[in-house]
Amino acid sequence: MAEELVGTSKLHGLLIHVEDEDTEIDVDAPTHKVEKGIDLSDHVERKPIVVKISGLLVRPTADRVETLVQKLQKIEFDGKAITYEGRRIYKNMLVSGLSIKANSGIMNGYRFSLTLTEVRIAQSSYVKPKVKAVTASKAKAGRKQTENKKGIKATTHTVKKGDTYSSLAKKYGVTVASLQKLNGYDPRKIPVGAKLKVG
């Protein structure tokens, strides 16, 4: 029983008998001249880790072997990142190149080989900007600012019947005192048709 467990590994939770585990850990090193004084690590880029494994896919019955093979095919076809637990543990690995070979010496199983390639998960570099909410001052909040067709705020107003400094102050978002100061008319005697300065 103990001999059967020698070389047993887990591939996405599935028990497989691994005989060889070949790991490639590599980088892209600079091939051009690097300026003196610059950190060399700025020019070295790590490549994804690649693990090639081979061994046996065995189960007590032929049906269970076929189920195992189908599960491995599904993992490969779905492109699902998985964890491999063998001599070392590797996470975020993609399965490719699954190969099975029938052998007369193996009754309920196959010899197999496959490649695991690391998927490096990057963090998003997007940073949500911090924006302050723009609100109108109390004097102007909720009041429509009158603008002409060119988008410039009105500076004068032609007085109509019923206009008062108070109603015009609300309309143009200014104070009653500023309107009185700009125009000089008595608040009770603003002439209809007069052009008042409002800004």
Order of alpha helices (4+ residues) and beta strands (2+ residues): alpha-beta-beta-beta-beta-beta-alpha-beta-beta-beta-beta-alpha-alpha-beta
